[in-house]
Amino acid sequence: MTGYTEKIRQWAMDTRYTGRLVDADGIGEVGLGFSEAGTRLAVRFALKTRFDRVTDIRFQVFGCGFTIAACAVAADMSARNTLENVNRINPRQIDKALDGLPAERSYCAVLAIEALHAAVKSARNGRQPVQASLSAETEHGARVTAENPVYAALVNSPQPNYVTWEDRHLFACLLAVAASEHYDLAGALGLDADDMSAILDHFFPSADHDLLDWHAVPCENTPPEVNGDVLKILLRHIPIEGDARDLLVASSLCKILTARAAHPGHLWIAMGLFERPQLSAAIRRHLPTLAEANSQNMRWKRYLFKQVCDLNGGVMCKSPNCGVCSDYALCFAGDE
């Protein structure tokens, strides 16, 4: 689990308060509303109370180990405490108990507290579930269009006979979306300078490669931290047969998927694609065993982090059977 301290790891593996709570007196949720389906991390807290005191508490998480750890700490602080005191728990206390979350993961403590406080409100309001809301994200549609100058310049350059249009489109989208962010261009895609040069030479040998520098926004930030376990899982699916070009594309796609999965929102949007089906199609072309493994067509970010969660013994799902889970629509979607 890349970037995890021993304390965060211990809390992420603590299952004392995980799972469902039957006949809960209060339920609070973040990221589980219909309009947020598939776009956010999801946290649910459930409480049982007696005389305004928490007698039992459980949480369910879809998210990274940092979020699981933050929820475990929040639950431990709340157990056997009064609702008034639980409502006073804040993200700074969670961060302190974990000896400090990475700066880019501070929102994990906020997620936990928002859901926890929503559960308290629910318990005080006659058991009606309460959905907390965080600042809205605007990523509901494609970030790259055919009119994007980087995309247009790349796809309109002469096409080598060994490259398909689908792959040119894929990597033009990726380069265009990376150029729009305040990160190092290669780093935004999880690549190094050699990887980037190889991709440009392979797919766009006749394009003016300086156009990326011309259109790129200033590099002011560090890309989100990637999950090394996601990369390990993806690399296992690189085909063992194929030429050097096939290996280049498959290995680069593994790195890119890992880097873009660290961004919030839909993975296909983070990759700059025009439509959701283009992501599954790219995976089928270059990582066919991965496509076969996701036989139920789970959304790709959900699938990858579920594999990480299972690998590390964590708790992500509220139901052992996807078919009967009320959050089925959060995890599965047709390629609409």
Order of alpha helices (4+ residues) and beta strands (2+ residues): alpha-beta-beta-beta-alpha-alpha-alpha-alpha-beta-alpha-alpha-alpha-alpha-alpha-alpha-alpha-alpha-alpha-alpha-alpha-alpha
